[in-house]
Amino acid sequence: MCGIVGYVGTRQAAPEVYRGLLRLEYRGYDSVGLAVLNGSSLGVVRKKGKVDAVREEIGGMIGTIGIGHTRWATHGAPSERNAHPLRSGKFAIVHNGIIENYRALREELEANGFVFSSDTDSETIAHLFALYDRGDLRETLRAVVRRLEGSFAIAALCEGAPNVIAAARRNSPLIVGRGETGYYLASDIPALAGCVQTVTVLKNGDMALVCADRVQIFDDRGEVRRQ
């Protein structure tokens, strides 16, 4: 069980994500990390330990879109090496759940030249985003999800898509909330307390593109369920 938080809007993202992670620390306290996108520059900070391990560093993270993660270790020991967000190319991802076919995916990805820098099952997701990237984040997300077996809630940033968080869930919770300054994404409602006016619980199998002023939710066939 891990905690995921995301924000895209008009405020600086790092403090918004950090506050949400503090509220989700019960979901994991082995390591913590944030990724913030500022134009075409993706900044990532990761630390072993509880959420406050990154408190001193978030002030230097500039950008109005970001994702964060607090980890309870499953695959791979608690360490900065295994902390999320995990990167591949222009993508950064956070993940809650267990990818049951990660060994087969890792072998395939390594055969395609991808180098793994962690011991996690989650890093396969980051590399799949890079593998299937064709410049359309929605189609990339659908292609990635089709390859995954197991349970997951995923949030991803892409340097080529500066105003959107890509998200998906299967057998792991993920909610989207609308606030006065933008949209929030989280594993659980406490992360959004006092920040949002409305909450949408993504259904099992849903995918979403979350922007500052709207959220588009669609299924595995690409059919839009809500916009």
Summary of the structure (lengths in Angstrom):
residues: 227
radius of gyration: 15.5
end to end distance: 29.2
largest distance: 46.8
contacts: 843
relative contact order: 0.17
helix: 25%
strand: 38%
